[in-house]
């Protein structure tokens, strides 16, 4: 994606924290010579040999996976908070804008065995059930229920490139106090997150 220099984020540890907190992404690949996108959890993990990967699965009924082997590289898009920024908050006349955080991850995709898919399902459920009032575990489910795994295809994407854009009014430092104040006063959860990101820049 196009990233102006003052919006580019290169701190990989911060980006990884973002990816883990915003793992519901969009997998884009080519299918029948057209871009095809699927919205799925894409979990950032490290393999036993130290490679950074995104682990995911999709329904076999989704035809996108049938041409995975024809894609040299795939794209995963992750969106964070975003907010409209009114130029009425500036000291000088200017057009309004939009602040946001977005990360694009490129990589090479490999299909997983059924055994590895099941292991990834256990990790996924355990992660998101951790804060449930009554957490469930796949370990407690019947073989009949777990047979549903046969209806999905699991895969890992070995990361080849990460591009991160944190557009947080970096070209208007003089207006940051007012922008942050207005974003926080909006009571909009994502605007408040953008205000916090601007404070933490």
C-alpha positions, -999 to +999 in steps of 0.1 A: +000+000+000+011+036-004+026+049+028+039+084+032+072+084+051+057+102+081+030+075+085+052+045+082+055+023+113+086+002+114+087-010+150+080-047+145+073-054+182+046-028+182+032-041+149+031-077+163+012-065+193-013-048+169-017-080+149-024-101+179-050-076+192-066-072+157-064-107+143-097-107+125-084-098+090-090-101+053-072-128+032-069-116-004-057-140-032-065-146-068-093-169-078-103-174-114-082-144-124-100-121-100-091-108-065-110-128-039-113-118-002-124-137+029-128-123+064-113-147+089-092-148+121-055-148+111-034-157+141+002-145+144+023-174+155+059-186+155+067-221+142+091-246+159+118-235+135+113-198+143+094-186+113+067-160+117+034-172+103-003-164+102-024-195+109-061-197+098-088-218+083-118-214+061-148-235+050-141-260+022-173-247+006-154-214+000-138-219-035-110-195-027-087-222-013-089-243-044-065-220-062-042-213-033-014-233-050-016-209-080-009-179-059+028-171-055+019-146-027-012-137-008-022-105+011-037-102+046-052-069+056-057-059+092-076-028+103-074-010+136-093+020+149-101+049+126-117+083+129-127+114+110-107+144+119-124+178+114-102+207+102-122+229+125-099+216+152-068+231+135-053+264+142-051+272+105-074+265+076-070+231+060-091+203+046-104+175+070-089+141+070-092+106+084-068+090+109-064+052+110-041+023+117-038-005+090-013-033+085-007-053+053+010-087+056+023-105+025+032-142+025+034-176+010+006-200+019+008-237+027-021-261+034-020-278+068-027-315+076-059-323+095-039-330+126-022-295+125-056-279+118-070-295+149-041-283+170-046-248+156-083-249+165-075-258+201-051-228+203-077-205+187-106-216+210-084-215+241-072-180+233-107-165+229-124-185+256-098-174+282-120-145+294-154-162+291-176-166+321-180-203+313-150-211+290-154-241+267-127-264+255-125-286+224-111-313+247-146-316+262-164-320+229-176-353+214-159-368+184-191-363+165-190-325+170-153-324+162-159-341+129-168-307+116-131-301+111-134-321+080-155-292+066-126-267+068-092-263+052-064-250+074-033-232+063-003-212+074+011-181+057+048-177+060+054-139+062+075-123+035+067-086+041+049-064+066+037-029+057+022-008+085+006+027+083-002+047+114-019+078+101-021+099+133-019+136+122+019+135+124+021+164+101+000+186+125+019+183+158+008+218+167-028+207+166-025+174+185-038+187+219-070+199+203-074+169+180-070+145+210-094+165+231-121+165+204-116+128+197-120+119+233-151+142+237-168+124+208-175+094+230-170+072+199-149+042+210-127+041+179-121+079+180-110+075+216-087+047+205-072+069+179-067+097+205-049+071+227-027+060+198-018+097+191-008+101+228+014+069+226+031+077+193 
